[in-house]
Amino acid sequence: MKRLAALIVTALFSLSVYAGSTGSTEMGPFVDCHLPDGKMDYIPSMMCKNAGGVVK
């Protein structure tokens, strides 16, 4: 019974981690970034900020 409970708890934790990782990274959510050289890219918000881009 202890093994079954441990398995269920492990499954619940692993599913919640997987569900929270869609559409964002450790550097923030993905955004449409307009870079200073005129290009537009779909990158994390912190990378956009570090590159001097503007989020629109």
C-alpha distance matrix in Angstrom:
0.0 3.8 5.4 5.2 6.3 8.7 9.9 10.8 12.5 14.3 15.5 16.8 18.7 20.1 21.4 23.1 24.9 26.1 27.3 29.3 31.2 33.3 37.0 37.1 36.9 37.0 40.7 40.4 40.5 42.7 46.2 49.5 51.5 55.3 56.4 59.8 61.2 60.8 57.7 54.6 51.1 47.5 46.0 43.8 45.7 45.9 47.4 49.9 50.9 51.3 53.5 55.7 54.7 54.6 51.7 52.9
3.8 0.0 3.8 5.4 5.2 6.1 8.6 10.0 10.6 12.2 14.2 15.5 16.7 18.3 20.1 21.5 22.9 24.5 26.0 27.6 29.4 31.9 35.5 35.2 34.7 34.5 38.3 38.2 38.6 40.9 44.4 47.9 49.6 53.4 54.4 57.7 59.1 58.9 55.9 52.9 49.3 45.8 44.0 41.6 43.5 43.5 45.0 47.6 48.4 48.7 51.1 53.3 52.5 52.5 49.8 51.2
5.4 3.8 0.0 3.8 5.5 5.0 6.1 8.6 9.9 10.4 12.2 14.3 15.5 16.4 18.3 20.2 21.3 22.5 24.4 26.2 27.6 30.0 33.7 33.5 33.0 33.0 36.8 36.8 37.1 39.2 42.8 46.1 47.9 51.7 52.5 55.9 57.1 56.9 53.7 50.8 47.2 43.8 42.0 39.9 42.0 42.0 43.3 46.0 47.0 47.2 49.3 51.7 50.9 51.1 48.4 49.8
5.2 5.4 3.8 0.0 3.8 5.4 5.1 6.2 8.7 9.9 10.6 12.4 14.4 15.4 16.6 18.7 20.3 21.3 22.6 24.8 26.5 28.5 32.2 32.4 32.3 32.7 36.4 36.1 36.0 38.0 41.5 44.8 46.8 50.6 51.7 55.2 56.4 55.9 52.8 49.7 46.2 42.6 41.2 39.1 41.2 41.6 42.9 45.3 46.5 46.9 49.0 51.3 50.2 50.1 47.2 48.4
6.3 5.2 5.5 3.8 0.0 3.8 5.4 5.2 6.2 8.5 9.9 10.7 12.5 14.3 15.5 16.9 18.8 20.3 21.4 23.1 25.1 27.4 31.0 30.9 30.9 31.0 34.7 34.2 34.3 36.6 40.1 43.5 45.4 49.2 50.4 53.8 55.2 54.8 51.8 48.7 45.2 41.6 40.0 37.7 39.5 39.8 41.4 43.8 44.7 45.2 47.5 49.6 48.6 48.4 45.5 46.7
8.7 6.1 5.0 5.4 3.8 0.0 3.8 5.5 5.2 6.1 8.6 10.0 10.7 12.2 14.3 15.7 16.9 18.5 20.2 21.7 23.3 25.9 29.4 29.1 28.6 28.5 32.3 32.2 32.6 34.8 38.4 41.8 43.5 47.3 48.2 51.6 53.0 52.7 49.7 46.8 43.2 39.7 37.9 35.5 37.4 37.5 39.0 41.6 42.5 42.7 45.0 47.3 46.4 46.5 43.8 45.3
9.9 8.6 6.1 5.1 5.4 3.8 0.0 3.8 5.5 5.1 6.1 8.7 10.1 10.6 12.2 14.5 15.7 16.6 18.4 20.4 21.8 24.0 27.7 27.7 27.4 27.8 31.5 31.4 31.4 33.3 36.9 40.2 42.1 45.9 46.9 50.3 51.5 51.1 48.0 45.0 41.4 37.9 36.3 34.3 36.4 36.7 38.0 40.5 41.7 42.0 44.0 46.4 45.3 45.4 42.6 44.0
10.8 10.0 8.6 6.2 5.2 5.5 3.8 0.0 3.8 5.4 5.1 6.3 8.8 10.0 10.7 12.5 14.6 15.6 16.6 18.7 20.7 22.6 26.3 26.6 26.7 27.3 30.9 30.3 30.1 32.1 35.5 38.9 41.0 44.8 46.0 49.5 50.9 50.2 47.2 44.0 40.6 36.9 35.5 33.4 35.4 36.0 37.4 39.7 40.8 41.5 43.5 45.7 44.4 44.2 41.2 42.3
12.5 10.6 9.9 8.7 6.2 5.2 5.5 3.8 0.0 3.8 5.4 5.2 6.3 8.7 10.1 10.9 12.7 14.6 15.7 17.1 19.2 21.6 25.1 24.9 24.8 24.9 28.6 28.1 28.2 30.6 34.0 37.5 39.3 43.1 44.3 47.7 49.2 48.8 45.9 42.7 39.3 35.7 34.0 31.6 33.3 33.6 35.3 37.7 38.5 39.2 41.4 43.5 42.4 42.2 39.3 40.7
14.3 12.2 10.4 9.9 8.5 6.1 5.1 5.4 3.8 0.0 3.8 5.5 5.3 6.2 8.6 10.2 10.9 12.5 14.4 15.9 17.3 19.9 23.5 23.1 22.7 22.8 26.6 26.4 26.7 28.8 32.4 35.8 37.5 41.3 42.3 45.6 47.0 46.7 43.7 40.7 37.2 33.7 31.9 29.6 31.6 31.8 33.2 35.7 36.8 37.1 39.2 41.5 40.6 40.7 37.9 39.4
15.5 14.2 12.2 10.6 9.9 8.6 6.1 5.1 5.4 3.8 0.0 3.8 5.5 5.2 6.1 8.7 10.1 10.7 12.2 14.5 15.9 18.0 21.7 21.9 22.0 22.8 26.3 25.9 25.6 27.4 31.0 34.2 36.3 40.0 41.2 44.7 46.0 45.4 42.3 39.2 35.7 32.1 30.7 28.7 30.9 31.5 32.7 35.0 36.3 36.9 38.8 41.0 39.8 39.7 36.8 38.0
16.8 15.5 14.3 12.4 10.7 10.0 8.7 6.3 5.2 5.5 3.8 0.0 3.8 5.6 5.3 6.3 8.9 10.1 10.7 12.6 14.8 16.9 20.4 20.6 21.0 21.7 25.2 24.3 24.0 26.2 29.5 32.9 35.0 38.8 40.2 43.7 45.1 44.4 41.5 38.3 34.9 31.2 29.8 27.6 29.4 30.1 31.7 33.8 34.9 35.8 37.8 39.8 38.4 38.1 35.0 36.2
18.7 16.7 15.5 14.4 12.5 10.7 10.1 8.8 6.3 5.3 5.5 3.8 0.0 3.8 5.5 5.3 6.4 8.8 10.1 11.0 13.0 15.7 19.0 18.6 18.5 18.7 22.3 21.8 21.9 24.3 27.8 31.3 33.1 36.9 38.0 41.4 42.9 42.5 39.6 36.5 33.1 29.5 27.7 25.3 27.0 27.4 29.0 31.3 32.3 32.9 35.1 37.2 36.1 36.0 33.1 34.6
20.1 18.3 16.4 15.4 14.3 12.2 10.6 10.0 8.7 6.2 5.2 5.6 3.8 0.0 3.8 5.5 5.3 6.3 8.7 10.2 11.2 13.8 17.4 17.2 16.9 17.6 21.2 20.9 20.9 22.8 26.4 29.7 31.5 35.3 36.3 39.8 41.1 40.6 37.6 34.6 31.0 27.5 25.8 23.7 25.9 26.4 27.6 29.9 31.3 31.8 33.7 35.9 34.8 34.9 32.1 33.6
21.4 20.1 18.3 16.6 15.5 14.3 12.2 10.7 10.1 8.6 6.1 5.3 5.5 3.8 0.0 3.8 5.5 5.1 6.1 8.7 10.3 12.0 15.7 16.2 16.8 18.1 21.4 20.5 19.8 21.6 25.0 28.2 30.4 34.2 35.6 39.2 40.4 39.7 36.6 33.4 30.0 26.3 25.1 23.2 25.3 26.3 27.6 29.5 31.1 32.0 33.6 35.7 34.2 33.9 30.9 32.0
23.1 21.5 20.2 18.7 16.9 15.7 14.5 12.5 10.9 10.2 8.7 6.3 5.3 5.5 3.8 0.0 3.8 5.4 5.2 6.2 8.9 11.0 14.3 14.4 15.1 16.1 19.3 18.1 17.6 19.9 23.2 26.7 28.7 32.5 34.0 37.5 39.0 38.3 35.5 32.2 28.9 25.2 23.8 21.4 23.1 24.1 25.8 27.6 28.8 29.9 31.8 33.6 32.2 31.8 28.7 29.8
24.9 22.9 21.3 20.3 18.8 16.9 15.7 14.6 12.7 10.9 10.1 8.9 6.4 5.3 5.5 3.8 0.0 3.8 5.6 5.4 6.6 9.7 12.9 12.2 12.2 12.9 16.4 15.8 15.8 18.0 21.5 25.0 26.7 30.5 31.6 35.0 36.5 36.1 33.2 30.1 26.7 23.1 21.3 18.9 20.9 21.4 22.9 25.1 26.3 27.0 29.0 31.1 29.9 29.8 27.0 28.5
26.1 24.5 22.5 21.3 20.3 18.5 16.6 15.6 14.6 12.5 10.7 10.1 8.8 6.3 5.1 5.4 3.8 0.0 3.8 5.5 5.5 7.5 11.2 11.5 12.0 13.7 16.8 16.1 15.3 16.9 20.4 23.6 25.6 29.4 30.6 34.2 35.4 34.7 31.6 28.5 25.0 21.4 20.0 18.3 20.7 21.7 22.6 24.7 26.4 27.2 28.7 30.9 29.3 29.3 26.4 27.7
27.3 26.0 24.4 22.6 21.4 20.2 18.4 16.6 15.7 14.4 12.2 10.7 10.1 8.7 6.1 5.2 5.6 3.8 0.0 3.8 5.6 6.4 9.9 10.8 12.4 14.5 17.2 15.6 14.3 15.9 19.2 22.4 24.8 28.5 30.2 33.8 35.1 34.1 31.2 27.8 24.6 20.8 19.9 18.0 20.0 21.6 22.9 24.4 26.0 27.4 28.8 30.6 28.8 28.3 25.1 25.9
29.3 27.6 26.2 24.8 23.1 21.7 20.4 18.7 17.1 15.9 14.5 12.6 11.0 10.2 8.7 6.2 5.4 5.5 3.8 0.0 3.8 5.8 8.4 8.3 9.7 11.3 14.0 12.3 11.4 13.8 17.0 20.5 22.5 26.3 27.9 31.3 33.0 32.2 29.4 26.1 22.9 19.2 17.8 15.5 17.1 18.4 20.1 21.6 22.9 24.3 26.1 27.7 26.1 25.6 22.5 23.7
31.2 29.4 27.6 26.5 25.1 23.3 21.8 20.7 19.2 17.3 15.9 14.8 13.0 11.2 10.3 8.9 6.6 5.5 5.6 3.8 0.0 3.8 6.5 6.0 6.9 9.2 11.8 10.7 9.9 11.6 15.2 18.5 20.3 24.1 25.4 28.9 30.3 29.7 26.7 23.6 20.2 16.6 15.0 12.9 15.2 16.4 17.5 19.3 21.0 22.0 23.5 25.5 23.9 23.8 21.0 22.4
33.3 31.9 30.0 28.5 27.4 25.9 24.0 22.6 21.6 19.9 18.0 16.9 15.7 13.8 12.0 11.0 9.7 7.5 6.4 5.8 3.8 0.0 3.8 5.7 8.1 11.3 13.0 11.3 9.2 10.0 13.3 16.3 18.7 22.4 24.1 27.8 28.9 27.9 24.8 21.5 18.2 14.5 13.7 12.4 14.8 16.7 17.5 18.7 20.9 22.3 23.2 25.1 23.0 22.7 19.6 20.5
37.0 35.5 33.7 32.2 31.0 29.4 27.7 26.3 25.1 23.5 21.7 20.4 19.0 17.4 15.7 14.3 12.9 11.2 9.9 8.4 6.5 3.8 0.0 3.8 7.1 10.7 11.2 9.0 6.1 6.3 9.5 12.6 15.0 18.7 20.5 24.2 25.5 24.3 21.4 18.0 14.9 11.1 10.5 9.3 11.5 14.0 14.7 15.4 17.7 19.4 20.2 21.8 19.5 19.0 15.8 16.7
37.1 35.2 33.5 32.4 30.9 29.1 27.7 26.6 24.9 23.1 21.9 20.6 18.6 17.2 16.2 14.4 12.2 11.5 10.8 8.3 6.0 5.7 3.8 0.0 3.8 7.0 7.6 5.6 4.0 5.8 9.4 12.9 14.5 18.3 19.6 23.1 24.7 24.0 21.4 18.2 15.0 11.5 9.6 7.3 9.3 11.1 12.2 13.5 15.3 16.8 18.1 19.8 18.0 17.8 15.0 16.7
36.9 34.7 33.0 32.3 30.9 28.6 27.4 26.7 24.8 22.7 22.0 21.0 18.5 16.9 16.8 15.1 12.2 12.0 12.4 9.7 6.9 8.1 7.1 3.8 0.0 3.8 5.2 5.3 6.1 7.7 11.2 14.6 15.3 19.0 19.7 23.0 24.5 24.4 21.7 19.0 15.6 12.6 9.8 7.0 9.4 9.8 10.8 13.0 14.6 15.2 16.9 19.1 17.9 18.5 16.3 18.6
37.0 34.5 33.0 32.7 31.0 28.5 27.8 27.3 24.9 22.8 22.8 21.7 18.7 17.6 18.1 16.1 12.9 13.7 14.5 11.3 9.2 11.3 10.7 7.0 3.8 0.0 3.8 5.5 8.2 10.4 13.5 16.9 17.0 20.5 20.6 23.6 25.4 25.8 23.4 21.0 17.8 15.2 11.9 8.6 10.0 9.1 10.7 13.5 14.1 14.3 16.6 18.8 18.4 19.2 17.4 20.2
40.7 38.3 36.8 36.4 34.7 32.3 31.5 30.9 28.6 26.6 26.3 25.2 22.3 21.2 21.4 19.3 16.4 16.8 17.2 14.0 11.8 13.0 11.2 7.6 5.2 3.8 0.0 3.8 7.0 8.7 11.1 14.2 13.7 17.1 17.1 19.9 21.9 22.4 20.2 18.0 15.1 12.9 9.4 5.8 6.6 5.3 7.1 9.8 10.3 10.7 13.0 15.0 14.6 15.6 14.1 17.2
40.4 38.2 36.8 36.1 34.2 32.2 31.4 30.3 28.1 26.4 25.9 24.3 21.8 20.9 20.5 18.1 15.8 16.1 15.6 12.3 10.7 11.3 9.0 5.6 5.3 5.5 3.8 0.0 3.8 6.6 8.8 12.4 12.7 16.2 17.1 20.1 22.3 22.2 20.1 17.4 14.7 12.0 9.2 5.4 5.4 6.2 8.7 10.0 10.7 12.3 14.3 15.6 14.5 14.5 12.3 14.9
40.5 38.6 37.1 36.0 34.3 32.6 31.4 30.1 28.2 26.7 25.6 24.0 21.9 20.9 19.8 17.6 15.8 15.3 14.3 11.4 9.9 9.2 6.1 4.0 6.1 8.2 7.0 3.8 0.0 3.8 6.3 10.1 11.4 15.2 16.7 20.1 22.1 21.3 19.0 15.8 13.1 9.9 8.1 5.3 6.0 8.6 10.2 10.6 12.2 14.3 15.6 16.7 14.7 14.2 11.2 13.1
42.7 40.9 39.2 38.0 36.6 34.8 33.3 32.1 30.6 28.8 27.4 26.2 24.3 22.8 21.6 19.9 18.0 16.9 15.9 13.8 11.6 10.0 6.3 5.8 7.7 10.4 8.7 6.6 3.8 0.0 3.8 7.1 8.8 12.6 14.3 17.9 19.4 18.4 15.8 12.5 9.6 6.2 5.1 4.1 6.0 9.2 9.4 9.3 11.9 13.9 14.2 15.6 13.1 12.8 10.0 11.5
46.2 44.4 42.8 41.5 40.1 38.4 36.9 35.5 34.0 32.4 31.0 29.5 27.8 26.4 25.0 23.2 21.5 20.4 19.2 17.0 15.2 13.3 9.5 9.4 11.2 13.5 11.1 8.8 6.3 3.8 0.0 3.8 5.9 9.5 11.8 15.4 17.1 15.7 13.5 10.0 8.1 5.4 5.7 6.0 5.9 9.6 9.8 8.2 10.7 13.4 13.2 13.7 10.7 9.7 6.6 7.8
49.5 47.9 46.1 44.8 43.5 41.8 40.2 38.9 37.5 35.8 34.2 32.9 31.3 29.7 28.2 26.7 25.0 23.6 22.4 20.5 18.5 16.3 12.6 12.9 14.6 16.9 14.2 12.4 10.1 7.1 3.8 0.0 3.8 6.7 9.6 13.1 14.5 12.5 10.3 6.7 5.8 4.7 6.8 8.6 8.5 11.9 11.2 8.7 11.5 14.1 12.9 13.1 9.6 8.5 6.0 6.2
51.5 49.6 47.9 46.8 45.4 43.5 42.1 41.0 39.3 37.5 36.3 35.0 33.1 31.5 30.4 28.7 26.7 25.6 24.8 22.5 20.3 18.7 15.0 14.5 15.3 17.0 13.7 12.7 11.4 8.8 5.9 3.8 0.0 3.8 6.1 9.6 11.3 10.0 8.3 5.5 5.3 6.1 6.7 8.5 7.7 10.2 9.1 5.8 8.7 11.1 9.4 9.4 5.9 5.6 4.8 6.6
55.3 53.4 51.7 50.6 49.2 47.3 45.9 44.8 43.1 41.3 40.0 38.8 36.9 35.3 34.2 32.5 30.5 29.4 28.5 26.3 24.1 22.4 18.7 18.3 19.0 20.5 17.1 16.2 15.2 12.6 9.5 6.7 3.8 0.0 3.8 6.8 8.4 6.6 6.0 4.5 6.7 9.0 10.1 12.1 11.0 13.0 11.5 8.0 10.1 12.2 9.8 8.9 5.3 5.1 6.4 7.2
56.4 54.4 52.5 51.7 50.4 48.2 46.9 46.0 44.3 42.3 41.2 40.2 38.0 36.3 35.6 34.0 31.6 30.6 30.2 27.9 25.4 24.1 20.5 19.6 19.7 20.6 17.1 17.1 16.7 14.3 11.8 9.6 6.1 3.8 0.0 3.8 5.5 5.6 5.4 6.0 7.6 10.5 10.7 12.7 11.8 12.8 10.6 7.5 9.3 10.3 7.1 6.6 4.2 6.5 8.9 10.7
59.8 57.7 55.9 55.2 53.8 51.6 50.3 49.5 47.7 45.6 44.7 43.7 41.4 39.8 39.2 37.5 35.0 34.2 33.8 31.3 28.9 27.8 24.2 23.1 23.0 23.6 19.9 20.1 20.1 17.9 15.4 13.1 9.6 6.8 3.8 0.0 3.8 5.4 7.3 9.2 11.3 14.4 14.4 16.1 14.8 15.2 13.1 10.2 11.0 11.5 8.2 6.6 5.9 8.1 11.4 13.1
61.2 59.1 57.1 56.4 55.2 53.0 51.5 50.9 49.2 47.0 46.0 45.1 42.9 41.1 40.4 39.0 36.5 35.4 35.1 33.0 30.3 28.9 25.5 24.7 24.5 25.4 21.9 22.3 22.1 19.4 17.1 14.5 11.3 8.4 5.5 3.8 0.0 3.8 5.8 8.9 11.3 14.9 15.4 17.8 17.2 17.7 15.0 12.5 14.0 14.0 10.3 9.8 9.1 11.3 14.2 15.4
60.8 58.9 56.9 55.9 54.8 52.7 51.1 50.2 48.8 46.7 45.4 44.4 42.5 40.6 39.7 38.3 36.1 34.7 34.1 32.2 29.7 27.9 24.3 24.0 24.4 25.8 22.4 22.2 21.3 18.4 15.7 12.5 10.0 6.6 5.6 5.4 3.8 0.0 3.8 6.7 9.9 13.5 14.9 17.6 17.0 18.3 15.9 13.0 14.8 15.7 12.2 11.5 9.4 10.6 12.8 13.1
57.7 55.9 53.7 52.8 51.8 49.7 48.0 47.2 45.9 43.7 42.3 41.5 39.6 37.6 36.6 35.5 33.2 31.6 31.2 29.4 26.7 24.8 21.4 21.4 21.7 23.4 20.2 20.1 19.0 15.8 13.5 10.3 8.3 6.0 5.4 7.3 5.8 3.8 0.0 3.8 6.6 10.4 12.0 15.1 15.3 16.8 14.1 11.6 14.3 15.1 11.6 11.9 9.5 10.9 12.3 12.7
54.6 52.9 50.8 49.7 48.7 46.8 45.0 44.0 42.7 40.7 39.2 38.3 36.5 34.6 33.4 32.2 30.1 28.5 27.8 26.1 23.6 21.5 18.0 18.2 19.0 21.0 18.0 17.4 15.8 12.5 10.0 6.7 5.5 4.5 6.0 9.2 8.9 6.7 3.8 0.0 3.8 7.1 9.3 12.5 12.7 14.9 12.7 10.0 13.1 14.5 11.7 12.1 8.9 9.5 9.7 9.9
51.1 49.3 47.2 46.2 45.2 43.2 41.4 40.6 39.3 37.2 35.7 34.9 33.1 31.0 30.0 28.9 26.7 25.0 24.6 22.9 20.2 18.2 14.9 15.0 15.6 17.8 15.1 14.7 13.1 9.6 8.1 5.8 5.3 6.7 7.6 11.3 11.3 9.9 6.6 3.8 0.0 3.8 5.9 9.5 10.7 12.9 10.5 8.6 12.3 13.4 11.2 12.5 9.6 10.5 10.0 10.9
47.5 45.8 43.8 42.6 41.6 39.7 37.9 36.9 35.7 33.7 32.1 31.2 29.5 27.5 26.3 25.2 23.1 21.4 20.8 19.2 16.6 14.5 11.1 11.5 12.6 15.2 12.9 12.0 9.9 6.2 5.4 4.7 6.1 9.0 10.5 14.4 14.9 13.5 10.4 7.1 3.8 0.0 3.8 7.1 9.0 11.7 10.1 8.9 12.5 14.0 12.7 14.2 11.3 11.6 9.9 10.8
46.0 44.0 42.0 41.2 40.0 37.9 36.3 35.5 34.0 31.9 30.7 29.8 27.7 25.8 25.1 23.8 21.3 20.0 19.9 17.8 15.0 13.7 10.5 9.6 9.8 11.9 9.4 9.2 8.1 5.1 5.7 6.8 6.7 10.1 10.7 14.4 15.4 14.9 12.0 9.3 5.9 3.8 0.0 3.8 6.4 8.4 6.6 6.6 10.1 11.2 10.6 12.6 10.4 11.4 10.0 12.1
43.8 41.6 39.9 39.1 37.7 35.5 34.3 33.4 31.6 29.6 28.7 27.6 25.3 23.7 23.2 21.4 18.9 18.3 18.0 15.5 12.9 12.4 9.3 7.3 7.0 8.6 5.8 5.4 5.3 4.1 6.0 8.6 8.5 12.1 12.7 16.1 17.8 17.6 15.1 12.5 9.5 7.1 3.8 0.0 3.8 5.7 5.5 6.4 8.9 10.2 10.9 12.8 11.2 11.8 10.1 12.7
45.7 43.5 42.0 41.2 39.5 37.4 36.4 35.4 33.3 31.6 30.9 29.4 27.0 25.9 25.3 23.1 20.9 20.7 20.0 17.1 15.2 14.8 11.5 9.3 9.4 10.0 6.6 5.4 6.0 6.0 5.9 8.5 7.7 11.0 11.8 14.8 17.2 17.0 15.3 12.7 10.7 9.0 6.4 3.8 0.0 3.8 5.5 5.0 6.2 8.7 9.9 10.8 9.2 9.3 7.5 10.7
45.9 43.5 42.0 41.6 39.8 37.5 36.7 36.0 33.6 31.8 31.5 30.1 27.4 26.4 26.3 24.1 21.4 21.7 21.6 18.4 16.4 16.7 14.0 11.1 9.8 9.1 5.3 6.2 8.6 9.2 9.6 11.9 10.2 13.0 12.8 15.2 17.7 18.3 16.8 14.9 12.9 11.7 8.4 5.7 3.8 0.0 3.8 5.3 5.0 6.1 8.5 9.9 9.7 10.8 10.2 13.8
47.4 45.0 43.3 42.9 41.4 39.0 38.0 37.4 35.3 33.2 32.7 31.7 29.0 27.6 27.6 25.8 22.9 22.6 22.9 20.1 17.5 17.5 14.7 12.2 10.8 10.7 7.1 8.7 10.2 9.4 9.8 11.2 9.1 11.5 10.6 13.1 15.0 15.9 14.1 12.7 10.5 10.1 6.6 5.5 5.5 3.8 0.0 3.8 5.4 5.1 6.1 8.7 8.5 10.7 10.8 14.2
49.9 47.6 46.0 45.3 43.8 41.6 40.5 39.7 37.7 35.7 35.0 33.8 31.3 29.9 29.5 27.6 25.1 24.7 24.4 21.6 19.3 18.7 15.4 13.5 13.0 13.5 9.8 10.0 10.6 9.3 8.2 8.7 5.8 8.0 7.5 10.2 12.5 13.0 11.6 10.0 8.6 8.9 6.6 6.4 5.0 5.3 3.8 0.0 3.8 5.5 5.2 6.4 5.0 7.0 7.4 10.8
50.9 48.4 47.0 46.5 44.7 42.5 41.7 40.8 38.5 36.8 36.3 34.9 32.3 31.3 31.1 28.8 26.3 26.4 26.0 22.9 21.0 20.9 17.7 15.3 14.6 14.1 10.3 10.7 12.2 11.9 10.7 11.5 8.7 10.1 9.3 11.0 14.0 14.8 14.3 13.1 12.3 12.5 10.1 8.9 6.2 5.0 5.4 3.8 0.0 3.8 5.4 5.2 5.6 7.1 8.2 12.0
51.3 48.7 47.2 46.9 45.2 42.7 42.0 41.5 39.2 37.1 36.9 35.8 32.9 31.8 32.0 29.9 27.0 27.2 27.4 24.3 22.0 22.3 19.4 16.8 15.2 14.3 10.7 12.3 14.3 13.9 13.4 14.1 11.1 12.2 10.3 11.5 14.0 15.7 15.1 14.5 13.4 14.0 11.2 10.2 8.7 6.1 5.1 5.5 3.8 0.0 3.8 5.5 7.5 10.2 11.7 15.4
53.5 51.1 49.3 49.0 47.5 45.0 44.0 43.5 41.4 39.2 38.8 37.8 35.1 33.7 33.6 31.8 29.0 28.7 28.8 26.1 23.5 23.2 20.2 18.1 16.9 16.6 13.0 14.3 15.6 14.2 13.2 12.9 9.4 9.8 7.1 8.2 10.3 12.2 11.6 11.7 11.2 12.7 10.6 10.9 9.9 8.5 6.1 5.2 5.4 3.8 0.0 3.8 5.5 9.1 11.3 14.6
55.7 53.3 51.7 51.3 49.6 47.3 46.4 45.7 43.5 41.5 41.0 39.8 37.2 35.9 35.7 33.6 31.1 30.9 30.6 27.7 25.5 25.1 21.8 19.8 19.1 18.8 15.0 15.6 16.7 15.6 13.7 13.1 9.4 8.9 6.6 6.6 9.8 11.5 11.9 12.1 12.5 14.2 12.6 12.8 10.8 9.9 8.7 6.4 5.2 5.5 3.8 0.0 3.8 6.9 9.9 13.1
54.7 52.5 50.9 50.2 48.6 46.4 45.3 44.4 42.4 40.6 39.8 38.4 36.1 34.8 34.2 32.2 29.9 29.3 28.8 26.1 23.9 23.0 19.5 18.0 17.9 18.4 14.6 14.5 14.7 13.1 10.7 9.6 5.9 5.3 4.2 5.9 9.1 9.4 9.5 8.9 9.6 11.3 10.4 11.2 9.2 9.7 8.5 5.0 5.6 7.5 5.5 3.8 0.0 3.8 6.7 9.6
54.6 52.5 51.1 50.1 48.4 46.5 45.4 44.2 42.2 40.7 39.7 38.1 36.0 34.9 33.9 31.8 29.8 29.3 28.3 25.6 23.8 22.7 19.0 17.8 18.5 19.2 15.6 14.5 14.2 12.8 9.7 8.5 5.6 5.1 6.5 8.1 11.3 10.6 10.9 9.5 10.5 11.6 11.4 11.8 9.3 10.8 10.7 7.0 7.1 10.2 9.1 6.9 3.8 0.0 3.8 6.3
51.7 49.8 48.4 47.2 45.5 43.8 42.6 41.2 39.3 37.9 36.8 35.0 33.1 32.1 30.9 28.7 27.0 26.4 25.1 22.5 21.0 19.6 15.8 15.0 16.3 17.4 14.1 12.3 11.2 10.0 6.6 6.0 4.8 6.4 8.9 11.4 14.2 12.8 12.3 9.7 10.0 9.9 10.0 10.1 7.5 10.2 10.8 7.4 8.2 11.7 11.3 9.9 6.7 3.8 0.0 3.8
52.9 51.2 49.8 48.4 46.7 45.3 44.0 42.3 40.7 39.4 38.0 36.2 34.6 33.6 32.0 29.8 28.5 27.7 25.9 23.7 22.4 20.5 16.7 16.7 18.6 20.2 17.2 14.9 13.1 11.5 7.8 6.2 6.6 7.2 10.7 13.1 15.4 13.1 12.7 9.9 10.9 10.8 12.1 12.7 10.7 13.8 14.2 10.8 12.0 15.4 14.6 13.1 9.6 6.3 3.8 0.0
